[in-house]
Amino acid sequence: MKIKLTNEEIRRSLEIEEPSFPKYVTQIINLANQNAQGTRPKVVGQLSDLIQEFSGRTMTEWETWYLQKYPDSIAAAKAKILDMIENLKSAIQKIDDPIVQEWVKDLVIVKTFLGLKFQEAILKKGAELLKTDYRLSESSDESKGIDGYIGSMPVSIKPETYRTKQALPEQIDVKLIFYEKLKDGIRVDYSELI
């Protein structure tokens, strides 16, 4: 039998009061902390390891034990987060109608287009590396797994995860270009071409 215990039930079971925060406050603090990295191991220690070292049973014992090992960590984390909250406050003051309009347009129009049409950029860069031209495939080529041509060489563009797929149903008899999506772009592997 499987039973789910909610965080609220666990708190009640361990008799730990739930703090009360105004609406949206925890989301803003979480965002500030992500940017400031205030609760990273270098600031507060590797908590998953520390809790294993801890031999006590109560939260009060844990707090005492932890603060003896890391007496300045809470204050250091708080300072990093508060600095970032000040940065966020300043940024919020700059947000107006034109900025939101531009952000939405960039997301819906530009990033969608880039996310779906990056194959041409991969072909173009490959052509630059090989000092030749490129072209996208036509529909008759696509059925053969060809995404485009670099010079006269047909190529197929696949995600990095394609390499690890077992028993792939398709057989592609052209050079492969692999890519990996990153937070700020893509990493492309042209090693089969060069």
Backbone torsions as a table, in degrees:
resi	resn	phi	psi	omega
1	MET	NA	133.6	178.3
2	LYS	-108.7	135.0	179.3
3	ILE	-129.8	137.1	177.4
4	LYS	-96.4	130.8	172.4
5	LEU	-108.6	121.7	178.1
6	THR	-76.2	161.8	176.1
7	ASN	-57.6	-37.5	179.0
8	GLU	-63.1	-42.8	178.3
9	GLU	-65.2	-39.8	178.4
10	ILE	-64.0	-44.0	177.6
11	ARG	-59.0	-47.4	179.9
12	ARG	-61.1	-43.8	-179.2
13	SER	-60.9	-37.8	-179.7
14	LEU	-92.4	4.2	179.1
15	GLU	55.7	49.1	177.9
16	ILE	-112.7	119.4	-178.8
17	GLU	-67.1	143.7	177.1
18	GLU	-89.5	125.7	177.6
19	PRO	-68.7	153.9	179.5
20	SER	-110.8	120.7	-179.7
21	PHE	-117.8	146.4	174.0
22	PRO	-61.3	155.6	-179.2
23	LYS	-54.5	136.9	178.0
24	TYR	75.7	-11.8	-175.1
25	VAL	-63.9	-46.0	-178.3
26	THR	-65.5	-33.2	177.2
27	GLN	-64.4	-41.1	180.0
28	ILE	-69.0	-41.9	178.8
29	ILE	-64.9	-41.8	176.8
30	ASN	-59.9	-44.1	178.4
31	LEU	-62.2	-46.2	179.0
32	ALA	-60.7	-43.1	-180.0
33	ASN	-64.9	-39.9	177.8
34	GLN	-59.6	-44.2	-179.5
35	ASN	-72.3	-39.5	-177.1
36	ALA	-82.1	-20.4	-177.0
37	GLN	56.7	43.0	-176.2
38	GLY	-70.7	-26.1	-178.0
39	THR	-111.2	26.0	174.6
40	ARG	-72.0	157.9	-178.8
41	PRO	-53.4	-33.7	-179.4
42	LYS	-67.3	-18.8	179.6
43	VAL	-98.2	-48.0	-173.1
44	VAL	-113.5	2.2	-178.0
45	GLY	89.0	165.8	178.8
46	GLN	-83.4	91.5	-170.7
47	LEU	-60.1	-36.7	-179.9
48	SER	-64.0	-32.8	175.7
49	ASP	-77.6	-41.3	-177.1
50	LEU	-62.5	-40.4	-178.2
51	ILE	-65.9	-27.2	176.7
52	GLN	-73.4	-33.7	178.2
53	GLU	-71.1	-30.7	-175.8
54	PHE	-65.3	127.3	-177.4
55	SER	-104.9	-1.7	179.9
56	GLY	-75.8	-176.3	-176.3
57	ARG	-124.2	-25.4	-173.6
58	THR	-106.3	161.9	177.1
59	MET	-65.5	-36.2	178.3
60	THR	-62.2	-41.8	177.1
61	GLU	-64.9	-41.7	177.8
62	TRP	-59.9	-47.6	-179.4
63	GLU	-59.0	-46.6	180.0
64	THR	-62.0	-48.5	-178.5
65	TRP	-60.7	-48.2	-178.0
66	TYR	-62.1	-48.5	-176.6
67	LEU	-67.3	-23.3	173.0
68	GLN	-69.7	-36.7	179.6
69	LYS	-77.9	-37.7	-175.8
70	TYR	-131.1	70.6	-173.0
71	PRO	-65.7	-24.3	-176.8
72	ASP	-106.1	2.1	-171.1
73	SER	-66.4	-42.3	-178.8
74	ILE	-63.1	-45.1	179.6
75	ALA	-64.9	-39.7	-179.9
76	ALA	-65.8	-43.7	178.3
77	ALA	-63.1	-45.3	179.9
78	LYS	-58.8	-43.8	-178.6
79	ALA	-62.5	-43.5	179.0
80	LYS	-62.4	-43.4	-178.1
81	ILE	-68.1	-43.5	179.6
82	LEU	-62.7	-38.8	176.0
83	ASP	-59.4	-42.9	-179.3
84	MET	-70.0	-34.9	176.7
85	ILE	-62.0	-39.1	175.7
86	GLU	-62.0	-40.8	176.6
87	ASN	-62.5	-41.6	178.8
88	LEU	-65.5	-40.5	177.4
89	LYS	-58.6	-44.1	179.4
90	SER	-62.9	-42.5	179.9
91	ALA	-65.4	-40.3	-179.2
92	ILE	-60.3	-36.3	179.7
93	GLN	-64.2	-22.2	-178.0
94	LYS	-90.9	-8.1	-177.6
95	ILE	-81.1	122.2	178.5
96	ASP	-138.2	-177.0	-177.2
97	ASP	-55.0	-50.4	-179.0
98	PRO	-62.3	-35.8	-179.7
99	ILE	-68.4	-43.1	178.3
100	VAL	-64.5	-41.1	177.0
101	GLN	-57.3	-48.0	-179.0
102	GLU	-64.9	-39.7	179.2
103	TRP	-62.8	-46.6	-179.8
104	VAL	-64.0	-43.8	179.3
105	LYS	-61.8	-43.8	179.9
106	ASP	-61.3	-41.9	179.9
107	LEU	-68.2	-52.9	-172.3
108	VAL	-74.1	-41.3	-175.8
109	ILE	-92.6	-61.7	-170.7
110	VAL	-71.0	-55.1	-175.3
111	LYS	-66.9	-33.8	175.7
112	THR	-64.6	-46.2	179.5
113	PHE	-61.3	-48.0	179.8
114	LEU	-61.1	-42.2	-178.4
115	GLY	-64.7	-30.9	-177.2
116	LEU	-98.9	-19.7	-173.6
117	LYS	-115.2	21.1	-176.3
118	PHE	-73.2	-12.8	179.6
119	GLN	-58.3	-39.6	180.0
120	GLU	-64.6	-38.7	177.9
121	ALA	-63.9	-37.5	177.7
122	ILE	-64.2	-44.9	178.4
123	LEU	-63.0	-44.6	-178.2
124	LYS	-61.6	-44.1	179.8
125	LYS	-65.8	-40.4	176.2
126	GLY	-60.0	-41.6	178.1
127	ALA	-64.5	-39.8	176.6
128	GLU	-61.2	-44.3	-178.8
129	LEU	-62.7	-37.2	-178.8
130	LEU	-94.3	3.5	178.6
131	LYS	53.4	54.3	179.0
132	THR	-144.8	-168.6	178.7
133	ASP	-104.3	178.1	179.3
134	TYR	-146.5	164.4	170.6
135	ARG	-156.9	150.8	175.4
136	LEU	-73.0	156.4	179.9
137	SER	-74.9	162.3	172.9
138	GLU	-98.6	168.7	-174.9
139	SER	-58.5	-33.3	179.4
140	SER	-66.8	-31.3	177.7
141	ASP	-74.7	-35.8	-175.7
142	GLU	-59.8	-33.6	178.9
143	SER	-67.4	-18.3	177.2
144	LYS	-95.4	5.1	-179.7
145	GLY	83.4	14.5	-179.0
146	ILE	-95.3	122.8	179.6
147	ASP	-95.5	-19.9	179.6
148	GLY	177.0	-176.0	-179.3
149	TYR	-128.0	138.8	170.0
150	ILE	-114.6	110.0	-166.7
151	GLY	64.0	-129.2	177.8
152	SER	-99.1	3.0	-176.9
153	MET	-85.1	119.8	176.2
154	PRO	-74.0	140.5	179.8
155	VAL	-134.7	154.4	174.5
156	SER	-120.3	135.9	-177.8
157	ILE	-107.2	120.7	-174.4
158	LYS	-131.4	150.4	174.0
159	PRO	-68.0	153.1	179.9
160	GLU	-53.5	-34.5	-178.3
161	THR	-64.3	-19.4	179.4
162	TYR	-60.3	-33.7	-179.2
163	ARG	-60.5	-34.7	-172.2
164	THR	-92.7	-5.7	-179.6
165	LYS	-69.3	134.8	-179.0
166	GLN	-88.0	145.2	173.1
167	ALA	48.9	57.4	-179.6
168	LEU	-65.9	133.8	-176.0
169	PRO	-72.5	-24.2	-175.5
170	GLU	-99.7	148.0	176.6
171	GLN	-113.2	115.8	-178.7
172	ILE	-110.7	116.6	-176.9
173	ASP	-100.5	42.5	176.8
174	VAL	-132.5	168.4	178.0
175	LYS	-66.2	141.4	-179.1
176	LEU	-106.1	139.4	171.6
177	ILE	-115.6	122.7	-179.2
178	PHE	-102.2	145.5	176.1
179	TYR	-134.3	156.4	176.1
180	GLU	-132.2	125.9	178.8
181	LYS	-74.4	133.4	177.0
182	LEU	-115.3	171.3	179.4
183	LYS	-60.8	-35.7	-174.3
184	ASP	-115.8	20.7	179.3
185	GLY	156.6	-144.8	177.7
186	ILE	-137.7	150.4	172.9
187	ARG	-106.9	126.8	-174.2
188	VAL	-115.6	134.8	179.2
189	ASP	-108.3	106.7	179.6
190	TYR	-97.9	16.8	-170.8
191	SER	-62.3	-27.1	176.9
192	GLU	-72.1	-18.1	-178.1
193	LEU	-95.9	-30.3	-171.0
194	ILE	-112.2	NA	NA
